[in-house]
Amino acid sequence: MSIQTRERFSAREIRQYTFRAGLSRTQGGLMELISEVYTSILGGLTLLAMAGALIVALRHSLGVGTESALAVTAVAPGFHSVTLLQASATVLLALAAALLSVEMTMGPVAMTLPQTAWWLGLPVRRRGFIQPGFLKSLLWPTIAAILVVVPLALGMADHPAAGNIALAALCGVGLAWLLHGVAGWCQITNSGAWLKTVMGAVTLVAPLTLVATALYNNVAGSGAVTATQTAWMEYLPTSWPLLVADGARWPLLLVALALGLLTLVYVNLERITTAQLKASAAAGAYAASSLLSMDATELSRSLSTGPAVGRSKLRLPMVFKKGSATSRSVKTLLSTHATMALRSPSTLLRVLVLAAVPASLAAVEFLGNAILIAVVLFLCAYFAATALGATARFAAGNPAVDALMPLPAKVVRRVHYVLPAVAMTIWAAVCLGLLLALGVGSPALLILAIFAGPGLGAATLRAAFRPAPDWNMPAVASPTGPIPTGAIRSFLSGPDLTLIVLLPVLICLISGGVPAVAFPAQLTLSYLAFLWGTHVRKPKSAKDGGLFGTPAATAAAK
């Protein structure tokens, strides 16, 4: 009598085995991760402490007052801010549109690229692989909805009661689940491309309406937009949590509608095709690499449309016959930068929107705090600087292209610097000009920001030509999987130069005045940033360890 034994792994066992196998290859610990990031964190904290001391001393020397900068508004007296209702409704609409656009790009049902290669071909039901990820994906919209809705409900409710705030948070969670379900159904049916385009446009346009309204209010006088004229915005579906905070209960139907749609998506999970899962995995990998490089343009593309395929036929002259070989080569490089910039109008639009974001914050009532505006200004400046470095990043990834030019390496690097420096100078003028139009800052601060523009162009080059992550460094085990310490180190090397260049502007913005010493200090920092950003690192020698510690020459010979 023979005994037949059949062993068959379930999808859950395969998932657990894959996760444990990944963790088993980690060699580092928490201390290795801390040792790689503590220098950057300590340097940032030191800069903040020094800037805080300078701000306090500058405020006292200028006679601005003894009141803390945390409580002082940067907006000029008599400025007509946008009403809280319009600002809250606009923020909720923009965030909802951004959430739906991101989820339609990356997919509520998503896997990693290795998982699609390892799991989808196995003779196991697909639901066991994608169902846990779908259920876990509900966690992030839930947390985001609570973090956004609760503060807005507390600020907008006439009589904020604990029960109403809790129900408003529930309504916000229902709205996030509804958007999650819409994205899931579009992924299952492979439809909704037009909806993603509309949501992306809403995300970009919504912040600009706040600046436009504030500028109109300060010109119109008695004809300014009032709270009564914007009351209809509270009845937008994305603003229904604010109605619940005021005592309404009918918007809670969103929760039932969201649960019904999520149930429909859950039942039809296995209808998702392999192509859809691979597309979502590719979009997730693209977003992860864009986040690692801190590239605003690529990150925006990865969260909206995915990898873009250029179709523009715009081309500036690339071949020049007059002048020496050096001048012709310089003109060719400059023409290449200009062509690449003009072929990406969406990138230029994102940079302009980033210039308007600090003004959008200052336009909102009770949000004109100088420290808050300064933080947002720094973030927008860094993302704008990295967005303008597409051609420089291509040159960094393909050094053979620059080597073909009959120019020294330092000259080539400085030619790469020209266009970002000009663009960031214009960006700084537009950004601080909008703030000045809204009553924030002074003409002297605007001039100081223009002086910082060339330094921000150098930050573009530093971010583009920074060393690649060291993937030979040991990974650190975590509940979410291995964390590469080399990638974290590369992630932190980039925002430092932007912060250093903008320090005089940020300090003067928070202090409320611009002393005469700020101008030479800013020019000095911009010049040092130029030297730092255009510095060409010496290539590694053949004795340096290559991949896996093997010398490059030996590895090539083998």
C-alpha positions as a Python dict, from the first residue, in 0.01 Angstrom:
ca = {
    (1, 'M'): (0, 0, 0),
    (2, 'S'): (160, 321, -113),
    (3, 'I'): (111, 648, 59),
    (4, 'Q'): (90, 946, -171),
    (5, 'T'): (191, 1276, -16),
    (6, 'R'): (119, 1609, -182),
    (7, 'E'): (269, 1929, -50),
    (8, 'R'): (142, 2258, -179),
    (9, 'F'): (222, 2602, -46),
    (10, 'S'): (-51, 2857, -2),
    (11, 'A'): (-19, 3219, -110),
    (12, 'R'): (18, 3325, 254),
    (13, 'E'): (308, 3083, 311),
    (14, 'I'): (481, 3205, -5),
    (15, 'R'): (447, 3568, 105),
    (16, 'Q'): (586, 3492, 452),
    (17, 'Y'): (876, 3294, 308),
    (18, 'T'): (969, 3577, 69),
    (19, 'F'): (959, 3835, 349),
    (20, 'R'): (1176, 3623, 582),
    (21, 'A'): (1423, 3553, 302),
    (22, 'G'): (1467, 3926, 242),
    (23, 'L'): (1530, 3997, 610),
    (24, 'S'): (1777, 3710, 639),
    (25, 'R'): (2014, 3892, 401),
    (26, 'T'): (2040, 4204, 616),
    (27, 'Q'): (2373, 4247, 793),
    (28, 'G'): (2346, 4589, 952),
    (29, 'G'): (2168, 4715, 1259),
    (30, 'L'): (2009, 5033, 1385),
    (31, 'M'): (2345, 5183, 1480),
    (32, 'E'): (2469, 5156, 1121),
    (33, 'L'): (2168, 5353, 1004),
    (34, 'I'): (2214, 5617, 1275),
    (35, 'S'): (2585, 5652, 1197),
    (36, 'E'): (2503, 5738, 837),
    (37, 'V'): (2245, 6008, 907),
    (38, 'Y'): (2352, 6167, 1235),
    (39, 'T'): (2607, 6397, 1069),
    (40, 'S'): (2346, 6551, 839),
    (41, 'I'): (2090, 6578, 1119),
    (42, 'L'): (2340, 6729, 1362),
    (43, 'G'): (2455, 6980, 1099),
    (44, 'G'): (2096, 7082, 1026),
    (45, 'L'): (2017, 7127, 1397),
    (46, 'T'): (2333, 7336, 1441),
    (47, 'L'): (2233, 7563, 1153),
    (48, 'L'): (1883, 7602, 1298),
    (49, 'A'): (2022, 7690, 1643),
    (50, 'M'): (2257, 7949, 1497),
    (51, 'A'): (1979, 8093, 1281),
    (52, 'G'): (1749, 8115, 1583),
    (53, 'A'): (2010, 8310, 1779),
    (54, 'L'): (2064, 8546, 1485),
    (55, 'I'): (1690, 8600, 1449),
    (56, 'V'): (1649, 8695, 1816),
    (57, 'A'): (1947, 8931, 1805),
    (58, 'L'): (1834, 9087, 1477),
    (59, 'R'): (1480, 9148, 1600),
    (60, 'H'): (1613, 9327, 1907),
    (61, 'S'): (1865, 9534, 1710),
    (62, 'L'): (1599, 9639, 1459),
    (63, 'G'): (1355, 9725, 1735),
    (64, 'V'): (1088, 9500, 1587),
    (65, 'G'): (961, 9400, 1929),
    (66, 'T'): (1004, 9152, 2207),
    (67, 'E'): (717, 8929, 2099),
    (68, 'S'): (817, 8577, 1994),
    (69, 'A'): (853, 8516, 1620),
    (70, 'L'): (634, 8209, 1661),
    (71, 'A'): (334, 8432, 1730),
    (72, 'V'): (405, 8724, 1497),
    (73, 'T'): (245, 8744, 1155),
    (74, 'A'): (453, 8844, 854),
    (75, 'V'): (157, 8996, 671),
    (76, 'A'): (133, 9374, 666),
    (77, 'P'): (-147, 9537, 872),
    (78, 'G'): (-467, 9597, 681),
    (79, 'F'): (-409, 9309, 441),
    (80, 'H'): (-730, 9138, 322),
    (81, 'S'): (-668, 8766, 363),
    (82, 'V'): (-866, 8486, 206),
    (83, 'T'): (-1144, 8360, 431),
    (84, 'L'): (-1086, 8040, 626),
    (85, 'L'): (-1381, 7873, 456),
    (86, 'Q'): (-1243, 7932, 107),
    (87, 'A'): (-895, 7824, 216),
    (88, 'S'): (-1022, 7507, 389),
    (89, 'A'): (-1247, 7410, 98),
    (90, 'T'): (-967, 7472, -152),
    (91, 'V'): (-719, 7266, 50),
    (92, 'L'): (-964, 6976, 83),
    (93, 'L'): (-1041, 6987, -289),
    (94, 'A'): (-671, 6995, -386),
    (95, 'L'): (-580, 6712, -148),
    (96, 'A'): (-871, 6496, -264),
    (97, 'A'): (-774, 6551, -628),
    (98, 'A'): (-409, 6472, -551),
    (99, 'L'): (-507, 6155, -361),
    (100, 'L'): (-723, 6027, -645),
    (101, 'S'): (-458, 6111, -906),
    (102, 'V'): (-184, 5931, -712),
    (103, 'E'): (-398, 5624, -646),
    (104, 'M'): (-502, 5600, -1010),
    (105, 'T'): (-135, 5612, -1112),
    (106, 'M'): (10, 5369, -860),
    (107, 'G'): (-302, 5162, -811),
    (108, 'P'): (-477, 5075, -484),
    (109, 'V'): (-389, 4713, -569),
    (110, 'A'): (-14, 4724, -611),
    (111, 'M'): (284, 4491, -594),
    (112, 'T'): (657, 4544, -627),
    (113, 'L'): (841, 4454, -946),
    (114, 'P'): (1016, 4151, -787),
    (115, 'Q'): (681, 4028, -650),
    (116, 'T'): (521, 4043, -995),
    (117, 'A'): (812, 3840, -1134),
    (118, 'W'): (815, 3584, -853),
    (119, 'W'): (450, 3537, -763),
    (120, 'L'): (225, 3595, -1063),
    (121, 'G'): (356, 3291, -1251),
    (122, 'L'): (301, 3048, -962),
    (123, 'P'): (11, 2799, -976),
    (124, 'V'): (-163, 2971, -685),
    (125, 'R'): (-479, 3181, -680),
    (126, 'R'): (-390, 3544, -741),
    (127, 'R'): (-627, 3673, -472),
    (128, 'G'): (-397, 3543, -199),
    (129, 'F'): (-121, 3771, -321),
    (130, 'I'): (-315, 4092, -390),
    (131, 'Q'): (-584, 4083, -121),
    (132, 'P'): (-352, 4163, 178),
    (133, 'G'): (-198, 4454, -11),
    (134, 'F'): (-539, 4595, -96),
    (135, 'L'): (-655, 4580, 266),
    (136, 'K'): (-332, 4736, 393),
    (137, 'S'): (-359, 5014, 133),
    (138, 'L'): (-671, 5142, 313),
    (139, 'L'): (-456, 5240, 611),
    (140, 'W'): (-275, 5534, 448),
    (141, 'P'): (-586, 5718, 318),
    (142, 'T'): (-744, 5667, 660),
    (143, 'I'): (-449, 5822, 846),
    (144, 'A'): (-423, 6109, 596),
    (145, 'A'): (-795, 6186, 623),
    (146, 'I'): (-783, 6201, 1003),
    (147, 'L'): (-472, 6421, 1007),
    (148, 'V'): (-627, 6666, 760),
    (149, 'V'): (-991, 6675, 868),
    (150, 'V'): (-953, 6697, 1248),
    (151, 'P'): (-753, 7026, 1253),
    (152, 'L'): (-976, 7183, 987),
    (153, 'A'): (-1292, 7075, 1170),
    (154, 'L'): (-1162, 7216, 1499),
    (155, 'G'): (-1083, 7548, 1331),
    (156, 'M'): (-1401, 7580, 1125),
    (157, 'A'): (-1672, 7451, 1360),
    (158, 'D'): (-1876, 7717, 1543),
    (159, 'H'): (-1909, 7499, 1853),
    (160, 'P'): (-1652, 7217, 1825),
    (161, 'A'): (-1789, 6923, 2024),
    (162, 'A'): (-1598, 6598, 2059),
    (163, 'G'): (-1880, 6397, 1899),
    (164, 'N'): (-1909, 6625, 1597),
    (165, 'I'): (-1532, 6625, 1543),
    (166, 'A'): (-1524, 6245, 1559),
    (167, 'L'): (-1808, 6219, 1308),
    (168, 'A'): (-1635, 6473, 1083),
    (169, 'A'): (-1324, 6256, 1090),
    (170, 'L'): (-1541, 5956, 1002),
    (171, 'C'): (-1688, 6149, 710),
    (172, 'G'): (-1336, 6238, 596),
    (173, 'V'): (-1234, 5873, 615),
    (174, 'G'): (-1542, 5782, 413),
    (175, 'L'): (-1445, 6037, 148),
    (176, 'A'): (-1090, 5895, 131),
    (177, 'W'): (-1229, 5539, 104),
    (178, 'L'): (-1465, 5651, -172),
    (179, 'L'): (-1175, 5793, -373),
    (180, 'H'): (-979, 5475, -301),
    (181, 'G'): (-1269, 5268, -433),
    (182, 'V'): (-1300, 5482, -746),
    (183, 'A'): (-930, 5434, -819),
    (184, 'G'): (-961, 5061, -754),
    (185, 'W'): (-1255, 5021, -992),
    (186, 'C'): (-1072, 5221, -1260),
    (187, 'Q'): (-777, 4988, -1216),
    (188, 'I'): (-996, 4678, -1248),
    (189, 'T'): (-1177, 4805, -1557),
    (190, 'N'): (-868, 4975, -1707),
    (191, 'S'): (-1052, 5305, -1750),
    (192, 'G'): (-1059, 5663, -1618),
    (193, 'A'): (-761, 5816, -1795),
    (194, 'W'): (-956, 6140, -1843),
    (195, 'L'): (-1038, 6153, -1471),
    (196, 'K'): (-670, 6135, -1379),
    (197, 'T'): (-595, 6425, -1614),
    (198, 'V'): (-870, 6638, -1461),
    (199, 'M'): (-753, 6562, -1106),
    (200, 'G'): (-397, 6659, -1193),
    (201, 'A'): (-515, 6992, -1332),
    (202, 'V'): (-724, 7062, -1021),
    (203, 'T'): (-425, 6989, -798),
    (204, 'L'): (-216, 7250, -980),
    (205, 'V'): (-480, 7520, -1024),
    (206, 'A'): (-641, 7511, -677),
    (207, 'P'): (-351, 7677, -484),
    (208, 'L'): (-330, 7953, -745),
    (209, 'T'): (-690, 8056, -679),
    (210, 'L'): (-598, 8157, -325),
    (211, 'V'): (-325, 8394, -448),
    (212, 'A'): (-554, 8536, -717),
    (213, 'T'): (-835, 8595, -468),
    (214, 'A'): (-605, 8764, -217),
    (215, 'L'): (-459, 8994, -482),
    (216, 'Y'): (-809, 9083, -603),
    (217, 'N'): (-933, 9152, -249),
    (218, 'N'): (-653, 9402, -185),
    (219, 'V'): (-729, 9588, -507),
    (220, 'A'): (-1109, 9569, -515),
    (221, 'G'): (-1164, 9744, -181),
    (222, 'S'): (-1538, 9728, -102),
    (223, 'G'): (-1590, 9477, -384),
    (224, 'A'): (-1370, 9215, -221),
    (225, 'V'): (-1486, 8855, -201),
    (226, 'T'): (-1669, 8801, 130),
    (227, 'A'): (-1742, 8491, 335),
    (228, 'T'): (-2105, 8500, 222),
    (229, 'Q'): (-2003, 8480, -143),
    (230, 'T'): (-1788, 8172, -78),
    (231, 'A'): (-2038, 7990, 145),
    (232, 'W'): (-2133, 7759, -144),
    (233, 'M'): (-1786, 7597, -125),
    (234, 'E'): (-1889, 7426, 198),
    (235, 'Y'): (-2133, 7212, -1),
    (236, 'L'): (-1869, 7068, -231),
    (237, 'P'): (-1846, 6689, -167),
    (238, 'T'): (-1486, 6729, -54),
    (239, 'S'): (-1601, 6983, 209),
    (240, 'W'): (-1878, 6771, 360),
    (241, 'P'): (-1670, 6686, 671),
    (242, 'L'): (-1690, 7057, 760),
    (243, 'L'): (-2072, 7036, 748),
    (244, 'V'): (-2062, 6735, 981),
    (245, 'A'): (-1845, 6933, 1224),
    (246, 'D'): (-2125, 7195, 1237),
    (247, 'G'): (-2388, 6933, 1321),
    (248, 'A'): (-2512, 6803, 984),
    (249, 'R'): (-2556, 6427, 955),
    (250, 'W'): (-2664, 6362, 596),
    (251, 'P'): (-2304, 6382, 458),
    (252, 'L'): (-2229, 6062, 652),
    (253, 'L'): (-2394, 5877, 362),
    (254, 'L'): (-2048, 5897, 210),
    (255, 'V'): (-1935, 5622, 447),
    (256, 'A'): (-2205, 5380, 331),
    (257, 'L'): (-2138, 5463, -34),
    (258, 'A'): (-1765, 5411, 16),
    (259, 'L'): (-1813, 5075, 188),
    (260, 'G'): (-2037, 4958, -95),
    (261, 'L'): (-1784, 5056, -359),
    (262, 'L'): (-1495, 4898, -167),
    (263, 'T'): (-1694, 4576, -138),
    (264, 'L'): (-1749, 4578, -513),
    (265, 'V'): (-1377, 4625, -572),
    (266, 'Y'): (-1291, 4351, -320),
    (267, 'V'): (-1516, 4100, -494),
    (268, 'N'): (-1361, 4174, -834),
    (269, 'L'): (-995, 4177, -729),
    (270, 'E'): (-906, 3878, -946),
    (271, 'R'): (-1023, 4065, -1256),
    (272, 'I'): (-709, 4277, -1246),
    (273, 'T'): (-484, 4172, -1531),
    (274, 'T'): (-116, 4093, -1505),
    (275, 'A'): (-42, 4395, -1723),
    (276, 'Q'): (-223, 4624, -1478),
    (277, 'L'): (-32, 4482, -1181),
    (278, 'K'): (300, 4521, -1361),
    (279, 'A'): (213, 4878, -1461),
    (280, 'S'): (130, 4966, -1099),
    (281, 'A'): (453, 4800, -983),
    (282, 'A'): (654, 5001, -1236),
    (283, 'A'): (484, 5322, -1123),
    (284, 'G'): (565, 5240, -759),
    (285, 'A'): (931, 5172, -841),
    (286, 'Y'): (948, 5496, -1040),
    (287, 'A'): (803, 5691, -746),
    (288, 'A'): (1046, 5528, -501),
    (289, 'S'): (1350, 5614, -714),
    (290, 'S'): (1221, 5971, -765),
    (291, 'L'): (1173, 6014, -390),
    (292, 'L'): (1521, 5880, -327),
    (293, 'S'): (1672, 6134, -566),
    (294, 'M'): (1452, 6417, -424),
    (295, 'D'): (1369, 6521, -780),
    (296, 'A'): (1051, 6727, -785),
    (297, 'T'): (990, 6682, -1158),
    (298, 'E'): (1035, 6306, -1164),
    (299, 'L'): (842, 6267, -838),
    (300, 'S'): (553, 6471, -979),
    (301, 'R'): (556, 6264, -1296),
    (302, 'S'): (571, 5937, -1105),
    (303, 'L'): (271, 6035, -891),
    (304, 'S'): (65, 6171, -1180),
    (305, 'T'): (133, 6041, -1529),
    (306, 'G'): (419, 5797, -1481),
    (307, 'P'): (729, 5790, -1702),
    (308, 'A'): (682, 6041, -1981),
    (309, 'V'): (769, 5982, -2345),
    (310, 'G'): (888, 6298, -2518),
    (311, 'R'): (699, 6385, -2835),
    (312, 'S'): (802, 6747, -2877),
    (313, 'K'): (981, 6836, -3201),
    (314, 'L'): (1107, 7171, -3071),
    (315, 'R'): (1477, 7209, -3142),
    (316, 'L'): (1705, 7508, -3115),
    (317, 'P'): (2020, 7541, -3327),
    (318, 'M'): (2282, 7292, -3210),
    (319, 'V'): (2559, 7351, -3465),
    (320, 'F'): (2741, 7686, -3470),
    (321, 'K'): (2998, 7776, -3734),
    (322, 'K'): (3122, 8112, -3607),
    (323, 'G'): (3376, 8153, -3331),
    (324, 'S'): (3639, 7928, -3182),
    (325, 'A'): (3589, 7563, -3096),
    (326, 'T'): (3548, 7657, -2729),
    (327, 'S'): (3277, 7916, -2793),
    (328, 'R'): (3092, 7685, -3032),
    (329, 'S'): (3097, 7404, -2775),
    (330, 'V'): (2967, 7636, -2504),
    (331, 'K'): (2686, 7755, -2733),
    (332, 'T'): (2595, 7394, -2813),
    (333, 'L'): (2568, 7303, -2444),
    (334, 'L'): (2360, 7611, -2366),
    (335, 'S'): (2133, 7540, -2662),
    (336, 'T'): (2090, 7182, -2539),
    (337, 'H'): (1983, 7303, -2194),
    (338, 'A'): (1736, 7552, -2344),
    (339, 'T'): (1592, 7290, -2580),
    (340, 'M'): (1540, 7037, -2301),
    (341, 'A'): (1371, 7301, -2086),
    (342, 'L'): (1136, 7421, -2361),
    (343, 'R'): (1045, 7062, -2449),
    (344, 'S'): (908, 7016, -2096),
    (345, 'P'): (649, 7293, -2046),
    (346, 'S'): (490, 7092, -1765),
    (347, 'T'): (817, 7119, -1571),
    (348, 'L'): (821, 7496, -1612),
    (349, 'L'): (458, 7509, -1499),
    (350, 'R'): (543, 7310, -1185),
    (351, 'V'): (828, 7548, -1108),
    (352, 'L'): (592, 7847, -1141),
    (353, 'V'): (336, 7679, -916),
    (354, 'L'): (608, 7618, -656),
    (355, 'A'): (687, 7991, -670),
    (356, 'A'): (324, 8068, -581),
    (357, 'V'): (288, 7819, -294),
    (358, 'P'): (442, 8043, -20),
    (359, 'A'): (214, 8326, -133),
    (360, 'S'): (-84, 8088, -119),
    (361, 'L'): (1, 8016, 243),
    (362, 'A'): (42, 8385, 328),
    (363, 'A'): (-293, 8463, 164),
    (364, 'V'): (-485, 8253, 417),
    (365, 'E'): (-615, 8416, 732),
    (366, 'F'): (-419, 8318, 1048),
    (367, 'L'): (-154, 8134, 841),
    (368, 'G'): (73, 8431, 770),
    (369, 'N'): (328, 8327, 1035),
    (370, 'A'): (680, 8412, 925),
    (371, 'I'): (835, 8083, 1040),
    (372, 'L'): (572, 7878, 858),
    (373, 'I'): (623, 8080, 539),
    (374, 'A'): (1001, 8041, 571),
    (375, 'V'): (978, 7662, 601),
    (376, 'V'): (750, 7638, 297),
    (377, 'L'): (977, 7876, 105),
    (378, 'F'): (1278, 7653, 169),
    (379, 'L'): (1096, 7337, 58),
    (380, 'C'): (961, 7501, -257),
    (381, 'A'): (1303, 7644, -343),
    (382, 'Y'): (1467, 7303, -312),
    (383, 'F'): (1204, 7124, -522),
    (384, 'A'): (1217, 7400, -784),
    (385, 'A'): (1597, 7377, -798),
    (386, 'T'): (1594, 7001, -849),
    (387, 'A'): (1318, 7031, -1110),
    (388, 'L'): (1545, 7242, -1330),
    (389, 'G'): (1832, 6992, -1327),
    (390, 'A'): (1706, 6735, -1580),
    (391, 'T'): (1984, 6797, -1833),
    (392, 'A'): (2249, 6808, -1561),
    (393, 'R'): (2124, 6476, -1421),
    (394, 'F'): (2145, 6324, -1768),
    (395, 'A'): (2504, 6448, -1796),
    (396, 'A'): (2585, 6304, -1453),
    (397, 'G'): (2447, 5965, -1556),
    (398, 'N'): (2622, 5974, -1894),
    (399, 'P'): (2966, 6129, -1837),
    (400, 'A'): (3084, 6012, -2180),
    (401, 'V'): (2860, 6275, -2342),
    (402, 'D'): (3039, 6561, -2165),
    (403, 'A'): (3374, 6398, -2238),
    (404, 'L'): (3308, 6435, -2610),
    (405, 'M'): (3311, 6814, -2583),
    (406, 'P'): (3649, 6982, -2650),
    (407, 'L'): (3629, 7159, -2315),
    (408, 'P'): (3784, 7108, -1971),
    (409, 'A'): (3562, 6932, -1722),
    (410, 'K'): (3536, 7245, -1504),
    (411, 'V'): (3418, 7457, -1798),
    (412, 'V'): (3154, 7198, -1890),
    (413, 'R'): (3029, 7193, -1532),
    (414, 'R'): (3002, 7571, -1526),
    (415, 'V'): (2811, 7573, -1854),
    (416, 'H'): (2566, 7330, -1695),
    (417, 'Y'): (2531, 7588, -1417),
    (418, 'V'): (2424, 7883, -1635),
    (419, 'L'): (2062, 7797, -1714),
    (420, 'P'): (1963, 7675, -1362),
    (421, 'A'): (2123, 7988, -1214),
    (422, 'V'): (1926, 8220, -1442),
    (423, 'A'): (1603, 8025, -1392),
    (424, 'M'): (1634, 8015, -1012),
    (425, 'T'): (1711, 8389, -1003),
    (426, 'I'): (1387, 8452, -1192),
    (427, 'W'): (1208, 8205, -963),
    (428, 'A'): (1329, 8386, -651),
    (429, 'A'): (1215, 8719, -794),
    (430, 'V'): (868, 8582, -875),
    (431, 'C'): (828, 8406, -540),
    (432, 'L'): (933, 8699, -323),
    (433, 'G'): (754, 8939, -557),
    (434, 'L'): (424, 8761, -496),
    (435, 'L'): (491, 8766, -122),
    (436, 'L'): (567, 9138, -140),
    (437, 'A'): (242, 9199, -331),
    (438, 'L'): (58, 9025, -46),
    (439, 'G'): (226, 9243, 215),
    (440, 'V'): (501, 9001, 324),
    (441, 'G'): (859, 9122, 332),
    (442, 'S'): (1004, 9437, 177),
    (443, 'P'): (1177, 9548, -145),
    (444, 'A'): (1510, 9493, 29),
    (445, 'L'): (1414, 9130, 98),
    (446, 'L'): (1323, 9089, -268),
    (447, 'I'): (1669, 9212, -374),
    (448, 'L'): (1828, 8978, -119),
    (449, 'A'): (1636, 8685, -267),
    (450, 'I'): (1752, 8779, -618),
    (451, 'F'): (2111, 8765, -489),
    (452, 'A'): (2037, 8413, -361),
    (453, 'G'): (1918, 8295, -703),
    (454, 'P'): (2263, 8206, -844),
    (455, 'G'): (2337, 8009, -529),
    (456, 'L'): (2017, 7810, -576),
    (457, 'G'): (2137, 7731, -928),
    (458, 'A'): (2448, 7581, -771),
    (459, 'A'): (2223, 7369, -549),
    (460, 'T'): (2071, 7230, -867),
    (461, 'L'): (2411, 7108, -981),
    (462, 'R'): (2499, 6964, -640),
    (463, 'A'): (2177, 6763, -640),
    (464, 'A'): (2234, 6647, -997),
    (465, 'F'): (2599, 6545, -963),
    (466, 'R'): (2591, 6399, -613),
    (467, 'P'): (2749, 6055, -576),
    (468, 'A'): (2533, 5752, -642),
    (469, 'P'): (2413, 5551, -338),
    (470, 'D'): (2660, 5294, -208),
    (471, 'W'): (2462, 4972, -246),
    (472, 'N'): (2748, 4769, -96),
    (473, 'M'): (2668, 4902, 250),
    (474, 'P'): (2475, 4659, 473),
    (475, 'A'): (2095, 4681, 483),
    (476, 'V'): (1905, 4725, 810),
    (477, 'A'): (1616, 4493, 894),
    (478, 'S'): (1281, 4662, 970),
    (479, 'P'): (915, 4551, 998),
    (480, 'T'): (856, 4677, 643),
    (481, 'G'): (1159, 4503, 496),
    (482, 'P'): (1531, 4580, 447),
    (483, 'I'): (1639, 4947, 451),
    (484, 'P'): (1953, 5029, 246),
    (485, 'T'): (2172, 5257, 456),
    (486, 'G'): (2364, 5381, 151),
    (487, 'A'): (2042, 5505, -7),
    (488, 'I'): (1945, 5696, 309),
    (489, 'R'): (2285, 5864, 311),
    (490, 'S'): (2246, 5973, -52),
    (491, 'F'): (1891, 6092, 20),
    (492, 'L'): (2014, 6337, 285),
    (493, 'S'): (2289, 6483, 63),
    (494, 'G'): (2112, 6751, -137),
    (495, 'P'): (1896, 6990, 66),
    (496, 'D'): (2201, 7113, 260),
    (497, 'L'): (2328, 7365, 3),
    (498, 'T'): (1977, 7505, -55),
    (499, 'L'): (1940, 7570, 318),
    (500, 'I'): (2283, 7733, 345),
    (501, 'V'): (2219, 7964, 48),
    (502, 'L'): (1875, 8070, 171),
    (503, 'L'): (1978, 8131, 533),
    (504, 'P'): (2010, 8513, 502),
    (505, 'V'): (1674, 8536, 323),
    (506, 'L'): (1498, 8312, 576),
    (507, 'I'): (1653, 8488, 875),
    (508, 'C'): (1554, 8832, 744),
    (509, 'L'): (1204, 8709, 657),
    (510, 'I'): (1146, 8582, 1011),
    (511, 'S'): (1317, 8881, 1174),
    (512, 'G'): (1106, 9135, 988),
    (513, 'G'): (1396, 9348, 864),
    (514, 'V'): (1696, 9342, 631),
    (515, 'P'): (2018, 9489, 777),
    (516, 'A'): (2291, 9615, 546),
    (517, 'V'): (2524, 9330, 642),
    (518, 'A'): (2281, 9078, 492),
    (519, 'F'): (2367, 9175, 133),
    (520, 'P'): (2743, 9101, 143),
    (521, 'A'): (2668, 8788, 346),
    (522, 'Q'): (2423, 8668, 83),
    (523, 'L'): (2661, 8744, -205),
    (524, 'T'): (2939, 8556, -24),
    (525, 'L'): (2723, 8251, 33),
    (526, 'S'): (2607, 8251, -328),
    (527, 'Y'): (2968, 8267, -450),
    (528, 'L'): (3075, 7984, -217),
    (529, 'A'): (2776, 7782, -335),
    (530, 'F'): (2886, 7844, -694),
    (531, 'L'): (3234, 7708, -614),
    (532, 'W'): (3085, 7411, -430),
    (533, 'G'): (2823, 7325, -688),
    (534, 'T'): (3057, 7352, -988),
    (535, 'H'): (3340, 7160, -825),
    (536, 'V'): (3440, 6852, -1025),
    (537, 'R'): (3528, 6550, -812),
    (538, 'K'): (3838, 6360, -904),
    (539, 'P'): (3762, 6019, -1058),
    (540, 'K'): (3834, 5714, -847),
    (541, 'S'): (4161, 5537, -913),
    (542, 'A'): (4184, 5179, -1029),
    (543, 'K'): (4283, 5075, -677),
    (544, 'D'): (3950, 5181, -535),
    (545, 'G'): (3710, 4900, -469),
    (546, 'G'): (3450, 4845, -736),
    (547, 'L'): (3131, 4647, -710),
    (548, 'F'): (3130, 4411, -409),
    (549, 'G'): (3473, 4542, -308),
    (550, 'T'): (3644, 4409, -624),
    (551, 'P'): (3886, 4648, -800),
    (552, 'A'): (3736, 4785, -1118),
    (553, 'A'): (4017, 4663, -1341),
    (554, 'T'): (4004, 4313, -1198),
    (555, 'A'): (3628, 4299, -1229),
    (556, 'A'): (3647, 4411, -1592),
    (557, 'A'): (3914, 4154, -1674),
    (558, 'K'): (3707, 3874, -1531),
}
